Amino acid sequence: MSENKNVIEMHGCIVCARTFSVLAVYTPDGSLLDCKVTSSGGHCLPIEQQPLVACDTHTAEEIENAFTRWQSRNGTELADEHKDE
């Protein structure tokens, strides 16, 4: 039986790019199970695909706008990957 994998990663705030240390827990198949910001001033966003972080000082509107930009960029990158295959 495989166990979950705990990894310390560096992630930037999706609004301003300030870097944070994040403890991410992945299942044996590589899916994100949970994450926690281990440095002060930030929090993980409740996204299931990958750890996303935002500063505690940003408003909900700023975070939503940044997340929308992230989603549109991420969708474009996924489409480009499928073109290459």
N, CA, C and O atoms as a Maestro MAE file, in Angstrom:
{
 s_m_m2io_version
 :::
 2.0.0
}

f_m_ct {
 s_m_title
 :::
 protein
 m_atom[340] {
  # First column is atom index #
  i_m_mmod_type
  r_m_x_coord
  r_m_y_coord
  r_m_z_coord
  i_m_residue_number
  s_m_chain_name
  s_m_pdb_residue_name
  s_m_pdb_atom_name
  i_m_atomic_number
  :::
  1 25 0.839 -1.183 0.000 1 A "MET " " N  " 7
  2 3 0.000 0.000 0.000 1 A "MET " " CA " 6
  3 2 0.889 1.253 0.000 1 A "MET " " C  " 6
  4 15 1.793 1.372 0.827 1 A "MET " " O  " 8
  5 25 0.637 2.165 -0.905 2 A "SER " " N  " 7
  6 3 1.399 3.411 -0.994 2 A "SER " " CA " 6
  7 2 0.837 4.439 -0.026 2 A "SER " " C  " 6
  8 15 -0.349 4.425 0.304 2 A "SER " " O  " 8
  9 25 1.705 5.324 0.417 3 A "GLU " " N  " 7
  10 3 1.283 6.375 1.333 3 A "GLU " " CA " 6
  11 2 1.285 7.722 0.624 3 A "GLU " " C  " 6
  12 15 1.916 7.895 -0.418 3 A "GLU " " O  " 8
  13 25 0.560 8.679 1.217 4 A "ASN " " N  " 7
  14 3 0.564 10.036 0.694 4 A "ASN " " CA " 6
  15 2 1.967 10.618 0.796 4 A "ASN " " C  " 6
  16 15 2.762 10.220 1.647 4 A "ASN " " O  " 8
  17 25 2.254 11.567 -0.089 5 A "LYS " " N  " 7
  18 3 3.580 12.185 -0.133 5 A "LYS " " CA " 6
  19 2 3.462 13.646 0.312 5 A "LYS " " C  " 6
  20 15 2.679 14.409 -0.253 5 A "LYS " " O  " 8
  21 25 4.242 14.029 1.324 6 A "ASN " " N  " 7
  22 3 4.290 15.412 1.805 6 A "ASN " " CA " 6
  23 2 5.470 16.115 1.150 6 A "ASN " " C  " 6
  24 15 6.592 15.608 1.173 6 A "ASN " " O  " 8
  25 25 5.220 17.282 0.566 7 A "VAL " " N  " 7
  26 3 6.261 18.013 -0.153 7 A "VAL " " CA " 6
  27 2 6.213 19.488 0.249 7 A "VAL " " C  " 6
  28 15 5.140 20.090 0.292 7 A "VAL " " O  " 8
  29 25 7.380 20.065 0.540 8 A "ILE " " N  " 7
  30 3 7.474 21.511 0.759 8 A "ILE " " CA " 6
  31 2 7.775 22.152 -0.594 8 A "ILE " " C  " 6
  32 15 8.761 21.813 -1.248 8 A "ILE " " O  " 8
  33 25 6.915 23.081 -1.002 9 A "GLU " " N  " 7
  34 3 7.056 23.738 -2.304 9 A "GLU " " CA " 6
  35 2 7.031 25.250 -2.114 9 A "GLU " " C  " 6
  36 15 6.532 25.750 -1.106 9 A "GLU " " O  " 8
  37 25 7.565 25.963 -3.077 10 A "MET " " N  " 7
  38 3 7.487 27.419 -3.100 10 A "MET " " CA " 6
  39 2 6.438 27.811 -4.142 10 A "MET " " C  " 6
  40 15 6.473 27.345 -5.281 10 A "MET " " O  " 8
  41 25 5.506 28.673 -3.734 11 A "HIS " " N  " 7
  42 3 4.474 29.155 -4.644 11 A "HIS " " CA " 6
  43 2 4.333 30.655 -4.477 11 A "HIS " " C  " 6
  44 15 4.516 31.187 -3.383 11 A "HIS " " O  " 8
  45 25 4.007 31.332 -5.567 12 A "GLY " " N  " 7
  46 3 3.808 32.773 -5.535 12 A "GLY " " CA " 6
  47 2 2.340 33.124 -5.429 12 A "GLY " " C  " 6
  48 15 1.481 32.406 -5.941 12 A "GLY " " O  " 8
  49 25 2.055 34.224 -4.765 13 A "CYS " " N  " 7
  50 3 0.691 34.738 -4.668 13 A "CYS " " CA " 6
  51 2 0.162 34.956 -6.084 13 A "CYS " " C  " 6
  52 15 0.866 35.502 -6.934 13 A "CYS " " O  " 8
  53 25 -1.071 34.533 -6.339 14 A "ILE " " N  " 7
  54 3 -1.613 34.680 -7.696 14 A "ILE " " CA " 6
  55 2 -1.949 36.135 -8.022 14 A "ILE " " C  " 6
  56 15 -2.199 36.461 -9.183 14 A "ILE " " O  " 8
  57 25 -1.957 37.012 -7.017 15 A "VAL " " N  " 7
  58 3 -2.229 38.429 -7.258 15 A "VAL " " CA " 6
  59 2 -0.936 39.210 -7.475 15 A "VAL " " C  " 6
  60 15 -0.816 39.949 -8.452 15 A "VAL " " O  " 8
  61 25 0.047 39.051 -6.557 16 A "CYS " " N  " 7
  62 3 1.241 39.907 -6.592 16 A "CYS " " CA " 6
  63 2 2.566 39.152 -6.717 16 A "CYS " " C  " 6
  64 15 3.617 39.784 -6.825 16 A "CYS " " O  " 8
  65 25 2.544 37.837 -6.707 17 A "ALA " " N  " 7
  66 3 3.722 36.972 -6.884 17 A "ALA " " CA " 6
  67 2 4.632 36.889 -5.657 17 A "ALA " " C  " 6
  68 15 5.728 36.338 -5.759 17 A "ALA " " O  " 8
  69 25 4.218 37.414 -4.508 18 A "ARG " " N  " 7
  70 3 5.014 37.234 -3.283 18 A "ARG " " CA " 6
  71 2 5.141 35.735 -3.021 18 A "ARG " " C  " 6
  72 15 4.158 35.001 -3.129 18 A "ARG " " O  " 8
  73 25 6.339 35.281 -2.681 19 A "THR " " N  " 7
  74 3 6.544 33.840 -2.534 19 A "THR " " CA " 6
  75 2 6.246 33.355 -1.115 19 A "THR " " C  " 6
  76 15 6.492 34.042 -0.123 19 A "THR " " O  " 8
  77 25 5.707 32.141 -1.070 20 A "PHE " " N  " 7
  78 3 5.352 31.486 0.181 20 A "PHE " " CA " 6
  79 2 5.831 30.046 0.152 20 A "PHE " " C  " 6
  80 15 5.904 29.413 -0.901 20 A "PHE " " O  " 8
  81 25 6.151 29.551 1.326 21 A "SER " " N  " 7
  82 3 6.475 28.140 1.491 21 A "SER " " CA " 6
  83 2 5.161 27.405 1.760 21 A "SER " " C  " 6
  84 15 4.365 27.824 2.601 21 A "SER " " O  " 8
  85 25 4.945 26.308 1.036 22 A "VAL " " N  " 7
  86 3 3.684 25.572 1.125 22 A "VAL " " CA " 6
  87 2 3.972 24.099 1.384 22 A "VAL " " C  " 6
  88 15 4.830 23.501 0.735 22 A "VAL " " O  " 8
  89 25 3.253 23.525 2.334 23 A "LEU " " N  " 7
  90 3 3.289 22.085 2.549 23 A "LEU " " CA " 6
  91 2 2.136 21.501 1.748 23 A "LEU " " C  " 6
  92 15 0.971 21.769 2.042 23 A "LEU " " O  " 8
  93 25 2.456 20.705 0.742 24 A "ALA " " N  " 7
  94 3 1.438 20.080 -0.101 24 A "ALA " " CA " 6
  95 2 1.431 18.581 0.165 24 A "ALA " " C  " 6
  96 15 2.484 17.959 0.305 24 A "ALA " " O  " 8
  97 25 0.237 18.011 0.233 25 A "VAL " " N  " 7
  98 3 0.080 16.574 0.439 25 A "VAL " " CA " 6
  99 2 -0.543 15.996 -0.827 25 A "VAL " " C  " 6
  100 15 -1.626 16.405 -1.246 25 A "VAL " " O  " 8
  101 25 0.166 15.034 -1.429 26 A "TYR " " N  " 7
  102 3 -0.288 14.404 -2.662 26 A "TYR " " CA " 6
  103 2 -0.622 12.941 -2.408 26 A "TYR " " C  " 6
  104 15 0.038 12.280 -1.606 26 A "TYR " " O  " 8
  105 25 -1.639 12.439 -3.087 27 A "THR " " N  " 7
  106 3 -1.982 11.024 -3.018 27 A "THR " " CA " 6
  107 2 -0.946 10.235 -3.806 27 A "THR " " C  " 6
  108 15 -0.171 10.828 -4.556 27 A "THR " " O  " 8
  109 25 -0.912 8.915 -3.655 28 A "PRO " " N  " 7
  110 3 0.059 8.108 -4.406 28 A "PRO " " CA " 6
  111 2 -0.031 8.288 -5.928 28 A "PRO " " C  " 6
  112 15 0.966 8.109 -6.627 28 A "PRO " " O  " 8
  113 25 -1.224 8.644 -6.452 29 A "ASP " " N  " 7
  114 3 -1.356 8.843 -7.902 29 A "ASP " " CA " 6
  115 2 -1.004 10.267 -8.338 29 A "ASP " " C  " 6
  116 15 -1.116 10.594 -9.519 29 A "ASP " " O  " 8
  117 25 -0.576 11.123 -7.390 30 A "GLY " " N  " 7
  118 3 -0.122 12.468 -7.733 30 A "GLY " " CA " 6
  119 2 -1.163 13.560 -7.619 30 A "GLY " " C  " 6
  120 15 -0.873 14.715 -7.930 30 A "GLY " " O  " 8
  121 25 -2.372 13.228 -7.179 31 A "SER " " N  " 7
  122 3 -3.416 14.238 -7.019 31 A "SER " " CA " 6
  123 2 -3.210 15.008 -5.719 31 A "SER " " C  " 6
  124 15 -2.815 14.437 -4.702 31 A "SER " " O  " 8
  125 25 -3.481 16.309 -5.763 32 A "LEU " " N  " 7
  126 3 -3.359 17.137 -4.567 32 A "LEU " " CA " 6
  127 2 -4.449 16.755 -3.578 32 A "LEU " " C  " 6
  128 15 -5.631 16.730 -3.922 32 A "LEU " " O  " 8
  129 25 -4.048 16.457 -2.351 33 A "LEU " " N  " 7
  130 3 -4.999 16.114 -1.299 33 A "LEU " " CA " 6
  131 2 -5.305 17.335 -0.432 33 A "LEU " " C  " 6
  132 15 -6.465 17.610 -0.126 33 A "LEU " " O  " 8
  133 25 -4.251 18.071 -0.034 34 A "ASP " " N  " 7
  134 3 -4.415 19.237 0.824 34 A "ASP " " CA " 6
  135 2 -3.147 20.082 0.760 34 A "ASP " " C  " 6
  136 15 -2.093 19.597 0.348 34 A "ASP " " O  " 8
  137 25 -3.249 21.346 1.166 35 A "CYS " " N  " 7
  138 3 -2.056 22.183 1.258 35 A "CYS " " CA " 6
  139 2 -2.225 23.193 2.372 35 A "CYS " " C  " 6
  140 15 -3.342 23.537 2.759 35 A "CYS " " O  " 8
  141 25 -1.089 23.666 2.885 36 A "LYS " " N  " 7
  142 3 -1.059 24.634 3.973 36 A "LYS " " CA " 6
  143 2 0.135 25.549 3.761 36 A "LYS " " C  " 6
  144 15 1.251 25.080 3.536 36 A "LYS " " O  " 8
  145 25 -0.100 26.863 3.832 37 A "VAL " " N  " 7
  146 3 0.997 27.828 3.750 37 A "VAL " " CA " 6
  147 2 1.727 27.793 5.087 37 A "VAL " " C  " 6
  148 15 1.118 27.978 6.141 37 A "VAL " " O  " 8
  149 25 3.035 27.555 5.038 38 A "THR " " N  " 7
  150 3 3.809 27.447 6.274 38 A "THR " " CA " 6
  151 2 4.553 28.732 6.618 38 A "THR " " C  " 6
  152 15 5.136 28.835 7.696 38 A "THR " " O  " 8
  153 25 4.540 29.709 5.720 39 A "SER " " N  " 7
  154 3 5.123 31.014 6.028 39 A "SER " " CA " 6
  155 2 3.980 31.993 6.305 39 A "SER " " C  " 6
  156 15 2.855 31.783 5.852 39 A "SER " " O  " 8
  157 25 4.271 33.052 7.041 40 A "SER " " N  " 7
  158 3 3.210 33.963 7.473 40 A "SER " " CA " 6
  159 2 2.710 34.858 6.343 40 A "SER " " C  " 6
  160 15 3.440 35.180 5.405 40 A "SER " " O  " 8
  161 25 1.438 35.250 6.464 41 A "GLY " " N  " 7
  162 3 0.871 36.238 5.565 41 A "GLY " " CA " 6
  163 2 0.141 35.711 4.352 41 A "GLY " " C  " 6
  164 15 -0.275 36.500 3.503 41 A "GLY " " O  " 8
  165 25 -0.031 34.404 4.238 42 A "GLY " " N  " 7
  166 3 -0.709 33.859 3.066 42 A "GLY " " CA " 6
  167 2 -1.611 32.695 3.407 42 A "GLY " " C  " 6
  168 15 -1.574 32.165 4.517 42 A "GLY " " O  " 8
  169 25 -2.426 32.299 2.434 43 A "HIS " " N  " 7
  170 3 -3.305 31.148 2.604 43 A "HIS " " CA " 6
  171 2 -3.490 30.437 1.267 43 A "HIS " " C  " 6
  172 15 -3.369 31.041 0.201 43 A "HIS " " O  " 8
  173 25 -3.781 29.156 1.347 44 A "CYS " " N  " 7
  174 3 -4.057 28.371 0.142 44 A "CYS " " CA " 6
  175 2 -5.484 28.632 -0.306 44 A "CYS " " C  " 6
  176 15 -6.379 28.842 0.513 44 A "CYS " " O  " 8
  177 25 -5.683 28.615 -1.607 45 A "LEU " " N  " 7
  178 3 -7.022 28.741 -2.159 45 A "LEU " " CA " 6
  179 2 -7.615 27.345 -2.312 45 A "LEU " " C  " 6
  180 15 -6.885 26.387 -2.570 45 A "LEU " " O  " 8
  181 25 -8.922 27.221 -2.157 46 A "PRO " " N  " 7
  182 3 -9.550 25.894 -2.221 46 A "PRO " " CA " 6
  183 2 -9.703 25.384 -3.652 46 A "PRO " " C  " 6
  184 15 -10.816 25.285 -4.167 46 A "PRO " " O  " 8
  185 25 -8.593 25.066 -4.280 47 A "ILE " " N  " 7
  186 3 -8.564 24.551 -5.643 47 A "ILE " " CA " 6
  187 2 -8.034 23.127 -5.575 47 A "ILE " " C  " 6
  188 15 -7.066 22.866 -4.861 47 A "ILE " " O  " 8
  189 25 -8.643 22.212 -6.297 48 A "GLU " " N  " 7
  190 3 -8.274 20.810 -6.164 48 A "GLU " " CA " 6
  191 2 -7.108 20.371 -7.045 48 A "GLU " " C  " 6
  192 15 -6.453 19.379 -6.726 48 A "GLU " " O  " 8
  193 25 -6.827 21.073 -8.140 49 A "GLN " " N  " 7
  194 3 -5.818 20.601 -9.085 49 A "GLN " " CA " 6
  195 2 -4.391 20.801 -8.601 49 A "GLN " " C  " 6
  196 15 -3.560 19.906 -8.755 49 A "GLN " " O  " 8
  197 25 -4.090 21.957 -8.019 50 A "GLN " " N  " 7
  198 3 -2.728 22.275 -7.608 50 A "GLN " " CA " 6
  199 2 -2.769 23.352 -6.538 50 A "GLN " " C  " 6
  200 15 -3.759 24.073 -6.421 50 A "GLN " " O  " 8
  201 25 -1.698 23.467 -5.752 51 A "PRO " " N  " 7
  202 3 -1.687 24.507 -4.721 51 A "PRO " " CA " 6
  203 2 -1.661 25.906 -5.341 51 A "PRO " " C  " 6
  204 15 -0.812 26.204 -6.181 51 A "PRO " " O  " 8
  205 25 -2.585 26.749 -4.928 52 A "LEU " " N  " 7
  206 3 -2.592 28.157 -5.304 52 A "LEU " " CA " 6
  207 2 -2.622 28.963 -4.017 52 A "LEU " " C  " 6
  208 15 -3.313 28.603 -3.064 52 A "LEU " " O  " 8
  209 25 -1.863 30.064 -3.995 53 A "VAL " " N  " 7
  210 3 -1.685 30.843 -2.774 53 A "VAL " " CA " 6
  211 2 -2.045 32.302 -3.034 53 A "VAL " " C  " 6
  212 15 -1.838 32.820 -4.131 53 A "VAL " " O  " 8
  213 25 -2.590 32.959 -2.001 54 A "ALA " " N  " 7
  214 3 -2.845 34.395 -2.049 54 A "ALA " " CA " 6
  215 2 -2.450 35.006 -0.710 54 A "ALA " " C  " 6
  216 15 -2.541 34.360 0.334 54 A "ALA " " O  " 8
  217 25 -2.012 36.253 -0.758 55 A "CYS " " N  " 7
  218 3 -1.682 36.985 0.472 55 A "CYS " " CA " 6
  219 2 -2.965 37.246 1.262 55 A "CYS " " C  " 6
  220 15 -4.042 37.399 0.687 55 A "CYS " " O  " 8
  221 25 -2.830 37.294 2.579 56 A "ASP " " N  " 7
  222 3 -3.977 37.587 3.438 56 A "ASP " " CA " 6
  223 2 -4.487 39.012 3.246 56 A "ASP " " C  " 6
  224 15 -5.630 39.307 3.596 56 A "ASP " " O  " 8
  225 25 -3.660 39.899 2.698 57 A "THR " " N  " 7
  226 3 -4.025 41.311 2.565 57 A "THR " " CA " 6
  227 2 -4.867 41.613 1.328 57 A "THR " " C  " 6
  228 15 -5.450 42.694 1.240 57 A "THR " " O  " 8
  229 25 -4.946 40.695 0.375 58 A "HIS " " N  " 7
  230 3 -5.715 40.953 -0.844 58 A "HIS " " CA " 6
  231 2 -7.210 40.761 -0.598 58 A "HIS " " C  " 6
  232 15 -7.624 39.915 0.194 58 A "HIS " " O  " 8
  233 25 -8.005 41.567 -1.297 59 A "THR " " N  " 7
  234 3 -9.459 41.452 -1.179 59 A "THR " " CA " 6
  235 2 -9.949 40.237 -1.959 59 A "THR " " C  " 6
  236 15 -9.244 39.704 -2.817 59 A "THR " " O  " 8
  237 25 -11.157 39.815 -1.647 60 A "ALA " " N  " 7
  238 3 -11.759 38.687 -2.359 60 A "ALA " " CA " 6
  239 2 -11.872 38.998 -3.850 60 A "ALA " " C  " 6
  240 15 -11.688 38.113 -4.686 60 A "ALA " " O  " 8
  241 25 -12.173 40.250 -4.182 61 A "GLU " " N  " 7
  242 3 -12.294 40.648 -5.587 61 A "GLU " " CA " 6
  243 2 -10.948 40.539 -6.312 61 A "GLU " " C  " 6
  244 15 -10.891 40.050 -7.441 61 A "GLU " " O  " 8
  245 25 -9.876 40.988 -5.673 62 A "GLU " " N  " 7
  246 3 -8.541 40.878 -6.275 62 A "GLU " " CA " 6
  247 2 -8.176 39.410 -6.518 62 A "GLU " " C  " 6
  248 15 -7.636 39.059 -7.567 62 A "GLU " " O  " 8
  249 25 -8.476 38.572 -5.544 63 A "ILE " " N  " 7
  250 3 -8.162 37.146 -5.668 63 A "ILE " " CA " 6
  251 2 -9.002 36.507 -6.768 63 A "ILE " " C  " 6
  252 15 -8.490 35.715 -7.559 63 A "ILE " " O  " 8
  253 25 -10.299 36.849 -6.823 64 A "GLU " " N  " 7
  254 3 -11.170 36.311 -7.880 64 A "GLU " " CA " 6
  255 2 -10.671 36.708 -9.265 64 A "GLU " " C  " 6
  256 15 -10.623 35.875 -10.170 64 A "GLU " " O  " 8
  257 25 -10.299 37.977 -9.435 65 A "ASN " " N  " 7
  258 3 -9.792 38.447 -10.731 65 A "ASN " " CA " 6
  259 2 -8.508 37.722 -11.112 65 A "ASN " " C  " 6
  260 15 -8.338 37.319 -12.263 65 A "ASN " " O  " 8
  261 25 -7.608 37.557 -10.152 66 A "ALA " " N  " 7
  262 3 -6.354 36.845 -10.425 66 A "ALA " " CA " 6
  263 2 -6.622 35.379 -10.749 66 A "ALA " " C  " 6
  264 15 -5.977 34.809 -11.629 66 A "ALA " " O  " 8
  265 25 -7.566 34.771 -10.047 67 A "PHE " " N  " 7
  266 3 -7.903 33.374 -10.307 67 A "PHE " " CA " 6
  267 2 -8.500 33.217 -11.703 67 A "PHE " " C  " 6
  268 15 -8.201 32.246 -12.398 67 A "PHE " " O  " 8
  269 25 -9.332 34.156 -12.114 68 A "THR " " N  " 7
  270 3 -9.908 34.117 -13.462 68 A "THR " " CA " 6
  271 2 -8.806 34.199 -14.513 68 A "THR " " C  " 6
  272 15 -8.830 33.465 -15.500 68 A "THR " " O  " 8
  273 25 -7.831 35.101 -14.299 69 A "ARG " " N  " 7
  274 3 -6.688 35.185 -15.222 69 A "ARG " " CA " 6
  275 2 -5.911 33.876 -15.231 69 A "ARG " " C  " 6
  276 15 -5.516 33.398 -16.294 69 A "ARG " " O  " 8
  277 25 -5.688 33.290 -14.052 70 A "TRP " " N  " 7
  278 3 -4.963 32.015 -13.950 70 A "TRP " " CA " 6
  279 2 -5.705 30.925 -14.715 70 A "TRP " " C  " 6
  280 15 -5.090 30.148 -15.445 70 A "TRP " " O  " 8
  281 25 -7.032 30.865 -14.550 71 A "GLN " " N  " 7
  282 3 -7.821 29.843 -15.248 71 A "GLN " " CA " 6
  283 2 -7.725 30.005 -16.758 71 A "GLN " " C  " 6
  284 15 -7.561 29.016 -17.472 71 A "GLN " " O  " 8
  285 25 -7.826 31.235 -17.258 72 A "SER " " N  " 7
  286 3 -7.778 31.443 -18.705 72 A "SER " " CA " 6
  287 2 -6.397 31.108 -19.249 72 A "SER " " C  " 6
  288 15 -6.285 30.527 -20.329 72 A "SER " " O  " 8
  289 25 -5.348 31.463 -18.523 73 A "ARG " " N  " 7
  290 3 -3.987 31.121 -18.938 73 A "ARG " " CA " 6
  291 2 -3.767 29.616 -18.883 73 A "ARG " " C  " 6
  292 15 -3.176 29.037 -19.795 73 A "ARG " " O  " 8
  293 25 -4.235 28.988 -17.828 74 A "ASN " " N  " 7
  294 3 -4.076 27.551 -17.653 74 A "ASN " " CA " 6
  295 2 -4.816 26.799 -18.757 74 A "ASN " " C  " 6
  296 15 -4.307 25.801 -19.267 74 A "ASN " " O  " 8
  297 25 -5.996 27.257 -19.129 75 A "GLY " " N  " 7
  298 3 -6.754 26.623 -20.204 75 A "GLY " " CA " 6
  299 2 -6.037 26.735 -21.533 75 A "GLY " " C  " 6
  300 15 -6.054 25.792 -22.324 75 A "GLY " " O  " 8
  301 25 -5.405 27.875 -21.793 76 A "THR " " N  " 7
  302 3 -4.637 28.078 -23.021 76 A "THR " " CA " 6
  303 2 -3.447 27.137 -23.067 76 A "THR " " C  " 6
  304 15 -3.166 26.545 -24.109 76 A "THR " " O  " 8
  305 25 -2.741 26.991 -21.950 77 A "GLU " " N  " 7
  306 3 -1.589 26.090 -21.905 77 A "GLU " " CA " 6
  307 2 -2.009 24.644 -22.131 77 A "GLU " " C  " 6
  308 15 -1.307 23.892 -22.806 77 A "GLU " " O  " 8
  309 25 -3.148 24.253 -21.572 78 A "LEU " " N  " 7
  310 3 -3.630 22.888 -21.770 78 A "LEU " " CA " 6
  311 2 -3.980 22.648 -23.234 78 A "LEU " " C  " 6
  312 15 -3.691 21.582 -23.777 78 A "LEU " " O  " 8
  313 25 -4.598 23.636 -23.870 79 A "ALA " " N  " 7
  314 3 -4.931 23.497 -25.286 79 A "ALA " " CA " 6
  315 2 -3.664 23.371 -26.121 79 A "ALA " " C  " 6
  316 15 -3.621 22.570 -27.054 79 A "ALA " " O  " 8
  317 25 -2.623 24.156 -25.801 80 A "ASP " " N  " 7
  318 3 -1.351 24.076 -26.517 80 A "ASP " " CA " 6
  319 2 -0.703 22.707 -26.350 80 A "ASP " " C  " 6
  320 15 -0.121 22.177 -27.297 80 A "ASP " " O  " 8
  321 25 -0.799 22.132 -25.157 81 A "GLU " " N  " 7
  322 3 -0.222 20.805 -24.921 81 A "GLU " " CA " 6
  323 2 -0.902 19.761 -25.797 81 A "GLU " " C  " 6
  324 15 -0.241 18.869 -26.329 81 A "GLU " " O  " 8
  325 25 -2.223 19.868 -25.949 82 A "HIS " " N  " 7
  326 3 -2.951 18.897 -26.762 82 A "HIS " " CA " 6
  327 2 -2.619 19.049 -28.250 82 A "HIS " " C  " 6
  328 15 -2.643 18.066 -28.991 82 A "HIS " " O  " 8
  329 25 -2.311 20.273 -28.692 83 A "LYS " " N  " 7
  330 3 -1.918 20.483 -30.084 83 A "LYS " " CA " 6
  331 2 -0.615 19.758 -30.391 83 A "LYS " " C  " 6
  332 15 -0.441 19.199 -31.474 83 A "LYS " " O  " 8
  333 25 0.306 19.775 -29.415 84 A "ASP " " N  " 7
  334 3 1.618 19.149 -29.600 84 A "ASP " " CA " 6
  335 2 1.537 17.635 -29.699 84 A "ASP " " C  " 6
  336 15 2.425 17.004 -30.272 84 A "ASP " " O  " 8
  337 25 0.485 17.045 -29.148 85 A "GLU " " N  " 7
  338 3 0.389 15.572 -29.119 85 A "GLU " " CA " 6
  339 2 -0.056 14.994 -30.413 85 A "GLU " " C  " 6
  340 15 -0.181 13.775 -30.534 85 A "GLU " " O  " 8
  :::
 }
 m_bond[339] {
  # First column is bond index #
  i_m_from
  i_m_to
  i_m_order
  :::
  1 1 2 1
  2 2 3 1
  3 3 4 2
  4 3 5 1
  5 5 6 1
  6 6 7 1
  7 7 8 2
  8 7 9 1
  9 9 10 1
  10 10 11 1
  11 11 12 2
  12 11 13 1
  13 13 14 1
  14 14 15 1
  15 15 16 2
  16 15 17 1
  17 17 18 1
  18 18 19 1
  19 19 20 2
  20 19 21 1
  21 21 22 1
  22 22 23 1
  23 23 24 2
  24 23 25 1
  25 25 26 1
  26 26 27 1
  27 27 28 2
  28 27 29 1
  29 29 30 1
  30 30 31 1
  31 31 32 2
  32 31 33 1
  33 33 34 1
  34 34 35 1
  35 35 36 2
  36 35 37 1
  37 37 38 1
  38 38 39 1
  39 39 40 2
  40 39 41 1
  41 41 42 1
  42 42 43 1
  43 43 44 2
  44 43 45 1
  45 45 46 1
  46 46 47 1
  47 47 48 2
  48 47 49 1
  49 49 50 1
  50 50 51 1
  51 51 52 2
  52 51 53 1
  53 53 54 1
  54 54 55 1
  55 55 56 2
  56 55 57 1
  57 57 58 1
  58 58 59 1
  59 59 60 2
  60 59 61 1
  61 61 62 1
  62 62 63 1
  63 63 64 2
  64 63 65 1
  65 65 66 1
  66 66 67 1
  67 67 68 2
  68 67 69 1
  69 69 70 1
  70 70 71 1
  71 71 72 2
  72 71 73 1
  73 73 74 1
  74 74 75 1
  75 75 76 2
  76 75 77 1
  77 77 78 1
  78 78 79 1
  79 79 80 2
  80 79 81 1
  81 81 82 1
  82 82 83 1
  83 83 84 2
  84 83 85 1
  85 85 86 1
  86 86 87 1
  87 87 88 2
  88 87 89 1
  89 89 90 1
  90 90 91 1
  91 91 92 2
  92 91 93 1
  93 93 94 1
  94 94 95 1
  95 95 96 2
  96 95 97 1
  97 97 98 1
  98 98 99 1
  99 99 100 2
  100 99 101 1
  101 101 102 1
  102 102 103 1
  103 103 104 2
  104 103 105 1
  105 105 106 1
  106 106 107 1
  107 107 108 2
  108 107 109 1
  109 109 110 1
  110 110 111 1
  111 111 112 2
  112 111 113 1
  113 113 114 1
  114 114 115 1
  115 115 116 2
  116 115 117 1
  117 117 118 1
  118 118 119 1
  119 119 120 2
  120 119 121 1
  121 121 122 1
  122 122 123 1
  123 123 124 2
  124 123 125 1
  125 125 126 1
  126 126 127 1
  127 127 128 2
  128 127 129 1
  129 129 130 1
  130 130 131 1
  131 131 132 2
  132 131 133 1
  133 133 134 1
  134 134 135 1
  135 135 136 2
  136 135 137 1
  137 137 138 1
  138 138 139 1
  139 139 140 2
  140 139 141 1
  141 141 142 1
  142 142 143 1
  143 143 144 2
  144 143 145 1
  145 145 146 1
  146 146 147 1
  147 147 148 2
  148 147 149 1
  149 149 150 1
  150 150 151 1
  151 151 152 2
  152 151 153 1
  153 153 154 1
  154 154 155 1
  155 155 156 2
  156 155 157 1
  157 157 158 1
  158 158 159 1
  159 159 160 2
  160 159 161 1
  161 161 162 1
  162 162 163 1
  163 163 164 2
  164 163 165 1
  165 165 166 1
  166 166 167 1
  167 167 168 2
  168 167 169 1
  169 169 170 1
  170 170 171 1
  171 171 172 2
  172 171 173 1
  173 173 174 1
  174 174 175 1
  175 175 176 2
  176 175 177 1
  177 177 178 1
  178 178 179 1
  179 179 180 2
  180 179 181 1
  181 181 182 1
  182 182 183 1
  183 183 184 2
  184 183 185 1
  185 185 186 1
  186 186 187 1
  187 187 188 2
  188 187 189 1
  189 189 190 1
  190 190 191 1
  191 191 192 2
  192 191 193 1
  193 193 194 1
  194 194 195 1
  195 195 196 2
  196 195 197 1
  197 197 198 1
  198 198 199 1
  199 199 200 2
  200 199 201 1
  201 201 202 1
  202 202 203 1
  203 203 204 2
  204 203 205 1
  205 205 206 1
  206 206 207 1
  207 207 208 2
  208 207 209 1
  209 209 210 1
  210 210 211 1
  211 211 212 2
  212 211 213 1
  213 213 214 1
  214 214 215 1
  215 215 216 2
  216 215 217 1
  217 217 218 1
  218 218 219 1
  219 219 220 2
  220 219 221 1
  221 221 222 1
  222 222 223 1
  223 223 224 2
  224 223 225 1
  225 225 226 1
  226 226 227 1
  227 227 228 2
  228 227 229 1
  229 229 230 1
  230 230 231 1
  231 231 232 2
  232 231 233 1
  233 233 234 1
  234 234 235 1
  235 235 236 2
  236 235 237 1
  237 237 238 1
  238 238 239 1
  239 239 240 2
  240 239 241 1
  241 241 242 1
  242 242 243 1
  243 243 244 2
  244 243 245 1
  245 245 246 1
  246 246 247 1
  247 247 248 2
  248 247 249 1
  249 249 250 1
  250 250 251 1
  251 251 252 2
  252 251 253 1
  253 253 254 1
  254 254 255 1
  255 255 256 2
  256 255 257 1
  257 257 258 1
  258 258 259 1
  259 259 260 2
  260 259 261 1
  261 261 262 1
  262 262 263 1
  263 263 264 2
  264 263 265 1
  265 265 266 1
  266 266 267 1
  267 267 268 2
  268 267 269 1
  269 269 270 1
  270 270 271 1
  271 271 272 2
  272 271 273 1
  273 273 274 1
  274 274 275 1
  275 275 276 2
  276 275 277 1
  277 277 278 1
  278 278 279 1
  279 279 280 2
  280 279 281 1
  281 281 282 1
  282 282 283 1
  283 283 284 2
  284 283 285 1
  285 285 286 1
  286 286 287 1
  287 287 288 2
  288 287 289 1
  289 289 290 1
  290 290 291 1
  291 291 292 2
  292 291 293 1
  293 293 294 1
  294 294 295 1
  295 295 296 2
  296 295 297 1
  297 297 298 1
  298 298 299 1
  299 299 300 2
  300 299 301 1
  301 301 302 1
  302 302 303 1
  303 303 304 2
  304 303 305 1
  305 305 306 1
  306 306 307 1
  307 307 308 2
  308 307 309 1
  309 309 310 1
  310 310 311 1
  311 311 312 2
  312 311 313 1
  313 313 314 1
  314 314 315 1
  315 315 316 2
  316 315 317 1
  317 317 318 1
  318 318 319 1
  319 319 320 2
  320 319 321 1
  321 321 322 1
  322 322 323 1
  323 323 324 2
  324 323 325 1
  325 325 326 1
  326 326 327 1
  327 327 328 2
  328 327 329 1
  329 329 330 1
  330 330 331 1
  331 331 332 2
  332 331 333 1
  333 333 334 1
  334 334 335 1
  335 335 336 2
  336 335 337 1
  337 337 338 1
  338 338 339 1
  339 339 340 2
  :::
 }
}
